[in-house]
Amino acid sequence: MDKILTFEDFTKVDLRVGTIVEVNDFPEARNPAYQLTIDFGDLGVKKSSAQITTLYSKEDLLNRQIVAVVNFPKKQIAKFMSECLVMGAVKEKDVYLLHPETKVRNGSTVN
């Protein structure tokens, strides 16, 4: 690891907990992905594209709490505008979603 962040750099990243309220297929994506709609409580609802189709079905994802970065600029992916980045741990090529151990309020900060 050759890039060292300062604590001030880290505090700029806004990690929040949200609940997935809608999941759709995303056939236009280069790699298999879902379009997610995520409720972040007082921060509102944001959309994200996530390449997590190998481990999670749409039914598995609905109403699941996840962790996401909510202060990145929007990113156009095909005809879809992604508004946040869902966090996951990568093992080989699979992505395992990060999530709170117990249910917390949507919009809760992650420190």
N, C-alpha and C positions, 0 to 999 in steps of 0.2 A: 504494500500500500504506500504510494508515494505522494498522495495529496492529503495534506493535513489541514483540517478546518479549525478555525478558532471557535470558541464558545459563541461569540457574537455571530459568526456565520451560521451556526446551528440554530440559534434563536430566530433566524429569519424564516426557517422552514415551519410552516403551520400544518402540523399533523392533527387530524381530527377523526373521531369515530362517527360513522354514519351507518344507516340501515339501507340495504338494497331493497327498493320498493318495486322495481320493474327490471326484467331481463329480456333482451331480444337477441335473436341471431344477428350476426353482422357479416353477411355473405360478401360484401364489397371489400372487406379487410384482406390484406395480403396474406396474413397468417390467420388461422382459425381464432375467432374472438367473439365476445359478446358485447352488446351495448348495454350498459348498466345505468339505471337511474337511482341515485342515492340521496336519501334524506339526511341532511346534516343539522336538523333542528333549526335554531335561530339563524344559521348561515344559509338556510334555504336548501333547495334541491339542486343537485349538480349531476351531470352526465359524465360517463367515462367509458372508454373502450378497454377491455381486458382480455388478454390471451390466456384464458384459464379453462378452455373447453375440454382439455384432456382429463382433468381431475374433478370438475364440477359440472353438474347438470343445471339447467335453468331452475328446476325445482329446488335443488340444493342451495342455490344462491338467494332465492326470494326470502326476504325478511332476515337475512343474515347480517350481522354487524361486521364491519370491516374498518380498516385504518387507511386513510388516504391523505395525500398532500393536497391541500385545498387552495394554495396561493401561487401555483404555477400559472403562467399565461395559458389561455385557451390554445388548443392544438387541433388543426384540421386533420382528420384521418378519413380518407375517401370523402364521402359526403356527410360525414358526422363530425360534430364539434365536441371534442373532449375537454371537460372543464376541471378535472382533477386527476390525480394519479393514484390508483389503488396500489397499496403496498403488499408485497409478497416475498417470501423466501424462495430462492431457486435451488432445486436439487436436480442435477442433470439438466433436463429441459423442462421439467414441470415446475409450475409456480404454485406455492402453498400460501393462501391468503393469511395475512396477519389480522388478528382480531382480539378483542378483549376477552379475558377469561370468564367474566360474568357480564350480563347485560348492563350497559350504562346509558346515560342520556345521550341522544344524538347531538353531535356538535362538541362533545367532551374533548378536551385537549389531550394530546399524548406527549408526555415529557420524557 
